[in-house]
Amino acid sequence: MSLRICILETDILRPELVDQYQGYGQMFQRLFSQQPIAAEFTVYNVMQGDYPSDELTFDAYLVTGSKADSFGTDPWIQTLKQYLLTRYERGDKLLGVCFGHQLLALLLGGKSERATQGWGVGIHNYKLAAKAPWMSPVREELTLLISHQDQVTALPENATVIASSDFCPFAAYHINDQVLCFQGHPEFIHDYSRALLDLRQEALGEQVYSKGVASLEHQHHGTTVAEWMMRFVAHKPTAA
């Protein structure tokens, strides 16, 4: 039986990237096709007001990355927050990446804001701070592609940190068996990261840009995170 995952897409790619990469929903579908747990995905672009109908049920809801700020006041962000809060209160499983990671932290009592550290780009390494039964395959550390200038600066009260670095202390967290979020982008590939770096070169400044480009020589654990996510969704906690 395949897991049914609802992807809540929170961005529209820049025109020059659409032909090659389509959108974050498509990127996630390509990523998840590489992991061993059977899953089906339906994409809804919530930025354009597209949501699943009430009679549809899913095993989890994934909130993608976005150019928007998680703490922004755009009407579509407010609508999404209310939708996610309702899902959370119903006990649905929620997954978040980058913008989604920050939005869910904010929604559930944490804090998300523009980071004093500045832009994080390219490949980034994290120390793993927790272990859980769904974190298979086991990793000693985690490496992901990143592109963000906002960060979670305070976690919700009941959240557990999974991954951290000096640059990004709350890089991944989970809330019991219901919420799992990552600041890094498991769905990114090197070519897409390079395209973003080139488009943002002026905004990033030469030092950050050059360091980001150089970091792309290394590999990342995107497929590992994809498998963790699906194992998290499939995981049934044993009763106490």
Secondary structure, DSSP 4 states (H G I P E B T S, - for coil): --EEEEEEE-----HHHHHHH--HHHHHHHHHTTSSS-EEEEEEEGGGT----TT---SEEEE---SS-TT---HHHHHHHHHHHHHHHTT-EEEEETHHHHHHHHHTT-EEEE-TT--EEEEEEEEE----TT--S--SEEEEEEEESEEEEE--TT-EEEEE-SS-TTSEEEETTTEEEESSBTT--HHHHHHHHHHTHHHH-HHHHHHHHHHTTS---HHHHHHHHHHHHH--PPP-
